[in-house]
Amino acid sequence: MSTMIKRGILIGLLLLIVSGITIYFTIDLDSLATLGTFNITSLLLAILALALGMYFDGLRLQRLVRMGGYSLSLIAILRVIFGNYFMAMLTPGASGGAVAQALILRSYHVPIGKAAPIVLVRTVFSILFLIVMLPIILVTEPIEVPYITNTQLLGISIFVVISTFLGMYLLQTRLMKRLVTWICKMMKKGNPKGWLIKLDEFNGGLSLLYANPMQSFIVFIESALSLLFLYAIAPALMYAFTSDISIVEILNRMILLNLILYFAPTPGGTGVAEGLFVYLFASFVPIGTVGLVAVAWRIVAEYIPFFVGMYSVFTLYGQHIASSVSTSSEEV
């Protein structure tokens, strides 16, 4: 049995266990009565939100590829997007998702030197949107997070926004190259030239933005729309149990949740995602149903794209690419 198959079985068992625990500890007998009022329209709305999120994700990927001087078909775009979901779920910190995207782009004749910056920019823009939105959310709506006050969280978010833009500038300077070389020599880990090459690749991705400011702005807007539609899956599923939906407030909390998930140590954020969802949204749905909504949200937003991505990777590229992604992500 190959390593990837073993890992897939373990991830599958983990998902079943986490989903079962989430439902078991949040459901009660009285809440079962609400299942009789289940609104099937919510599932259609959730699928629509997923489709629109994927649509804008595909638009931004196609635009970035054109900015790099290449073009991809619709099928290729979908393979890149779903391949990302598949390998992100199988690797800690979702590290395999980025590697999978680069490898799939390379199979469509996009050189790895161009594919890596394209994937990098997609990730940076997604995180950047969440970081930029966080201070706005915290000013308009205080959100309680365990062990930290709203004021402290606001201060941290503003600091992160400033640091992000300042960091993007400093990465282009000679000072950063000297700093990378010095750190590498002090740690005595790896060749300084190798680290400098990675720094140049990172800056190469950012140069796509500087060279096409208007197109970059459009990519940012498409990133925002893609994420917002994907986050709208949550309120769509909540509509199954209640018609009193505060969409803006729910989207605000989804932004905070997904920003945290970028740094979750578990594969695909498993366990962390369900726990945060229950904590943040228990008051938005009838008592005892938040666990059901949490699991349904993960199924629609993550597990369905995961299985589509698995089909794409194994049937169109073979198991060797999955093994390559696994090996590469472990080296990151």
C-alpha positions in Angstrom: 0.0 0.0 0.0 1.5 3.4 -1.1 2.2 6.2 1.3 -0.5 8.4 -0.3 -3.2 5.8 0.1 -2.3 5.3 3.7 -2.3 9.0 4.3 -5.7 9.3 2.5 -7.2 6.5 4.7 -5.9 8.2 7.9 -7.3 11.6 6.8 -10.6 10.0 6.0 -10.8 8.4 9.4 -9.8 11.7 11.0 -12.6 13.5 9.2 -15.1 11.0 10.3 -14.0 11.1 13.9 -13.9 14.9 14.0 -17.3 15.2 12.4 -18.8 12.7 14.7 -17.3 14.4 17.8 -18.6 17.8 16.6 -22.1 16.6 16.2 -22.1 14.4 19.3 -21.1 17.2 21.7 -23.3 19.9 20.2 -26.6 18.1 19.4 -29.4 17.4 21.8 -32.8 15.5 21.6 -34.8 18.7 21.4 -32.8 20.0 18.5 -33.7 16.9 16.4 -37.2 18.4 16.1 -35.8 21.2 14.0 -34.7 18.8 11.4 -38.4 18.5 10.4 -38.3 22.2 9.3 -35.1 21.7 7.2 -35.2 24.0 4.2 -33.8 22.3 1.1 -33.3 25.7 -0.5 -30.4 26.2 1.7 -28.5 23.4 0.1 -29.1 24.9 -3.4 -27.9 28.3 -2.1 -24.8 26.7 -0.6 -23.9 24.9 -3.9 -24.5 28.2 -5.8 -22.2 30.0 -3.4 -19.6 27.3 -3.9 -19.9 27.6 -7.7 -19.6 31.4 -7.7 -16.6 31.2 -5.4 -14.9 28.8 -7.8 -15.8 31.0 -10.8 -14.1 34.1 -9.4 -11.2 31.9 -8.2 -10.8 30.7 -11.8 -11.0 34.2 -13.2 -8.2 35.5 -11.0 -6.0 32.4 -11.8 -6.6 32.9 -15.6 -5.7 36.6 -15.2 -2.5 35.9 -13.3 -1.5 33.3 -15.9 -2.1 35.9 -18.7 0.0 38.4 -16.7 2.8 35.9 -16.8 2.5 35.6 -20.5 0.6 32.3 -20.8 -3.0 31.0 -21.3 -4.9 28.1 -19.8 -8.2 26.4 -20.9 -11.2 26.1 -18.6 -10.4 22.5 -17.9 -6.8 23.3 -16.9 -8.0 26.1 -14.6 -10.4 23.7 -12.8 -7.7 21.1 -12.4 -5.4 23.6 -10.8 -8.1 24.8 -8.4 -9.4 21.4 -7.4 -5.9 19.9 -7.2 -5.1 22.6 -4.6 -8.1 21.4 -2.5 -7.0 17.8 -2.7 -3.4 18.1 -1.7 -4.0 20.9 0.9 -6.3 18.5 2.8 -3.6 15.7 2.8 -0.7 17.8 4.0 0.0 19.7 7.3 -0.6 23.4 7.1 -2.1 22.9 3.6 1.5 23.1 2.2 0.8 20.6 -0.5 -1.8 22.7 -2.1 0.7 25.3 -3.4 3.1 22.6 -4.6 0.2 20.8 -6.4 -0.8 24.0 -8.2 2.7 24.6 -9.4 3.2 21.0 -10.7 -0.2 21.1 -12.5 0.6 24.4 -14.1 4.0 23.0 -15.2 2.1 20.1 -16.9 0.4 22.7 -19.0 3.7 24.1 -20.2 3.9 26.9 -17.7 7.6 26.8 -16.5 8.0 26.2 -12.7 9.8 29.6 -12.5 6.5 31.3 -13.7 4.1 28.9 -12.0 5.6 29.4 -8.5 5.1 33.2 -8.5 1.6 32.8 -9.9 0.7 30.4 -7.1 2.4 32.7 -4.6 0.5 35.7 -5.6 -2.8 33.9 -5.4 -2.0 32.9 -1.8 -0.7 36.3 -0.8 -3.8 38.1 -2.2 -6.1 35.8 -0.3 -4.3 36.4 3.0 -3.9 40.1 2.2 -7.7 40.5 1.8 -8.4 38.8 5.1 -5.7 40.9 6.9 -7.0 44.2 5.4 -10.6 43.4 6.4 -9.8 42.3 9.9 -9.3 45.9 11.4 -12.5 47.0 9.7 -14.4 44.1 11.1 -13.1 44.6 14.7 -13.9 48.3 14.6 -17.5 47.7 13.5 -18.2 44.5 15.4 -16.4 43.4 18.5 -15.8 39.7 18.3 -14.8 37.8 21.5 -11.8 35.5 21.1 -10.6 33.4 24.0 -7.5 34.7 25.9 -7.3 38.0 24.0 -9.3 41.3 24.3 -10.8 43.0 21.3 -8.5 46.0 21.7 -5.4 43.7 21.7 -6.7 41.9 18.6 -7.4 45.2 16.8 -3.9 46.4 17.6 -2.4 43.2 16.3 -4.4 43.3 13.1 -3.4 46.9 12.4 0.2 46.0 13.1 0.0 43.0 10.7 -1.5 45.2 7.9 1.3 47.8 8.2 3.9 45.0 8.5 2.6 43.3 5.4 3.0 46.3 3.1 6.3 47.3 4.7 7.6 43.7 4.3 6.6 43.7 0.6 8.8 46.7 0.2 11.7 45.5 2.2 11.8 42.2 0.3 12.9 44.1 -2.8 15.9 45.7 -1.1 19.6 44.6 -0.8 19.2 44.7 3.0 16.9 41.7 2.8 19.4 39.7 0.8 22.1 40.5 3.3 19.8 39.6 6.2 18.9 36.2 4.6 22.6 35.4 4.0 23.5 36.3 7.5 20.7 34.2 9.0 21.6 31.3 6.9 25.2 31.4 8.0 24.3 31.9 11.6 21.9 28.9 11.6 24.4 26.8 9.5 21.4 25.3 7.7 21.4 25.1 3.9 23.3 27.0 1.2 22.8 30.8 1.3 22.6 30.8 -2.6 19.6 28.5 -2.4 17.8 30.8 0.0 18.6 33.8 -2.2 17.2 31.9 -5.2 13.9 31.4 -3.2 13.9 35.1 -2.3 14.3 36.0 -6.0 11.4 33.7 -6.9 9.2 35.3 -4.2 10.1 38.8 -5.5 9.5 37.6 -9.1 5.9 36.8 -8.0 5.5 40.3 -6.5 7.0 41.9 -9.7 3.9 40.6 -11.5 1.9 43.0 -9.4 4.1 46.0 -9.8 4.3 45.6 -13.6 0.5 45.5 -14.0 -1.1 47.6 -11.2 -4.6 47.8 -12.7 -4.7 44.1 -13.5 -3.3 43.4 -10.0 -6.2 45.5 -8.5 -8.7 43.5 -10.5 -7.1 40.2 -9.3 -7.4 41.5 -5.7 -11.2 42.2 -6.3 -11.7 38.8 -7.8 -9.9 37.3 -4.8 -12.2 39.1 -2.5 -15.3 38.1 -4.4 -14.2 34.5 -4.5 -13.6 34.3 -0.8 -16.8 36.1 0.1 -18.9 33.7 -2.0 -17.1 30.7 -0.5 -17.7 32.1 3.0 -21.4 32.7 2.1 -21.8 28.9 2.2 -22.1 29.1 6.0 -25.1 31.5 6.1 -26.7 29.6 3.2 -26.6 26.4 5.3 -27.8 28.2 8.4 -30.9 29.1 6.4 -31.9 25.5 6.7 -32.7 26.0 10.4 -33.5 29.7 10.7 -34.7 32.6 8.4 -33.1 35.2 10.7 -29.7 35.4 9.0 -27.3 38.2 9.7 -25.2 37.8 6.6 -22.7 40.6 7.2 -22.0 39.6 10.7 -21.6 35.9 9.7 -19.2 36.8 6.9 -17.2 39.0 9.3 -16.7 36.0 11.6 -15.9 33.7 8.6 -13.1 36.1 7.6 -11.6 35.8 11.1 -12.1 32.0 11.2 -10.4 31.5 7.8 -7.5 33.8 8.6 -6.8 31.7 11.7 -7.1 28.5 9.5 -4.2 29.6 7.3 -2.0 28.9 10.3 -3.7 25.8 11.6 -1.1 22.9 12.0 -3.5 20.1 11.2 -4.1 18.8 7.6 -6.8 21.0 6.0 -7.4 22.7 9.4 -9.3 19.5 10.5 -10.5 19.9 14.1 -9.5 23.5 14.3 -12.1 24.6 11.7 -15.0 22.7 13.4 -14.1 23.9 16.9 -13.9 27.6 15.8 -17.1 27.3 13.8 -19.0 26.0 16.8 -17.5 28.7 19.1 -18.2 31.6 16.7 -21.6 30.6 15.4 -23.5 28.8 18.2 -25.6 31.9 18.8 -26.7 32.2 15.1 -28.6 29.0 14.8 -31.1 27.1 17.0 -29.7 25.4 20.1 -28.1 22.0 19.2 -27.8 22.5 15.5 -24.5 24.3 15.2 -22.6 21.0 15.0 -24.7 19.9 12.1 -24.1 23.2 10.3 -20.4 23.0 11.0 -20.1 19.5 9.4 -22.3 20.5 6.5 -20.1 23.6 5.9 -17.0 21.5 5.8 -18.6 19.0 3.5 -19.7 21.6 0.9 -16.7 24.0 1.2 -13.9 21.4 1.6 -14.8 17.8 1.2 -16.7 18.0 -2.1 -13.8 20.0 -3.8 -11.4 17.5 -2.1 -13.0 14.5 -3.8 -13.3 16.3 -7.2 -9.6 17.2 -6.8 -8.7 13.6 -5.9 -10.4 12.4 -9.1 -8.6 14.9 -11.2 -5.2 14.2 -9.8 -5.4 10.4 -9.9 -7.2 9.9 -13.2 -5.6 12.7 -15.2 -2.1 12.8 -13.8 -1.6 9.5 -12.0 -0.4 8.7 -8.5 3.1 9.9 -9.3 2.2 13.6 -9.1 0.6 13.1 -5.7 3.7 11.4 -4.5 5.8 14.3 -5.9 3.6 16.8 -4.1 3.8 14.9 -0.8 7.6 14.7 -1.0 8.0 18.4 -2.0 5.6 19.7 0.7 7.5 17.8 3.4 10.7 19.5 2.2 9.2 22.9 2.5 
